[in-house]
């Protein structure tokens, strides 16, 4: 994997243009740091945003310092915010993970609008896709929950969705890229981590190509969903008529 693979993926999927200014969400972990390095080598326009959720005390502060040094090294703008995530979760009656997600995306969008960035980029990759699919499947979902993580959703983009975790690790090793490690990622009390460390390795022992096979299945489900939605939209236009707030179906068109 190299920056040319990134550019090919971005251009083929029309994710963004080379003239766009991108705000990259950087935790300090291997995925987001590799994404920054790829953007830098591809000579793309970007800035770095870091959320300090204050959940790991000293480690959280050291993550923020690491990301700030990275932004200085890359000579790009840096944005950082510290949140009292536990208090927000308690106040809203939601999980810590959900509170952190809500806080970061709301803050990213504010930074994007205030500073005229075109998109916010996160470092989700294909292994995240596999994990999200399994999480939704376990909890119960419809087709929309089985199409995984979209590469582009409004102003949120995910330019690493062409790479697997092994590709990212190999790139980091080959390019001697430093990054921070969140020890909580190894704790299997969280569903995603349990899938990552226990369930997916078991599935891979049955079929070593499981992640690639599931990724291809997710792609087909996404295509089916797109075709189904377009067909439904065409059907609505053909059989539905509106009279004020009332809608009517032309029964003859169903015969």
ABEGO torsion letter per residue (X at the ends): XBAAAAAAAAAAAGABBAABBBBBBBAGBAAAAAAAAAAAAAGBBBBBBBBBAGAAEAAAAAAAAAAAAAAAAAGBBBBBBBBBAAAAAAAAGBBAAAAAAAAAAAAAAAAAAAAGBABBBBABBAAAAAAAAAAAAAAEBBAAAAAEBBABBEABBBAAAABBAAAAAAAAAAAGBBBBBBAAAABAABAAAAAAAAAAAAAAAABAAAAAAAAAAAAAAAAAAAAAAAAAAAAAAAABBBBEABBBBBAAAAX
